[in-house]
Amino acid sequence: MKKLLLVALMAIGVSAAVHAQGPPSPEEELSQLKTSLTLTDAQVAKVKPIINAEAKSRDSLFQGGDMQAAFPKMITLMNASSAKIKAMLTPEQATIYQKQLDQRAEMMKGFQNGGN
């Protein structure tokens, strides 16, 4: 019984730590895209300013502290950035990226609905 309780507490702690981290930094996001999509150096150079601009805009959206008001604006911002990035990809990369976007959209629906 103690082991089960300990495992449950560890799972809750890990979950809380993951949620407390917030969105990835622009560097982390670029690194993840570079790896998952096998971006060329030229693509990285084009994607980096898009990711940096999105992060800056996203940060300013949440300065006011009204998460519910900022959330729809953040979704619009993310969609615009994603469209710009997708336009720079090969068809194979775009397919992989779309799957990533679909997964992110499902996760965002959960957050928007108050879940995890």
Summary of the structure (lengths in Angstrom):
residues: 116
radius of gyration: 16.9
end to end distance: 26.8
largest distance: 55.6
contacts: 263
relative contact order: 0.09
helix: 82%
strand: 0%
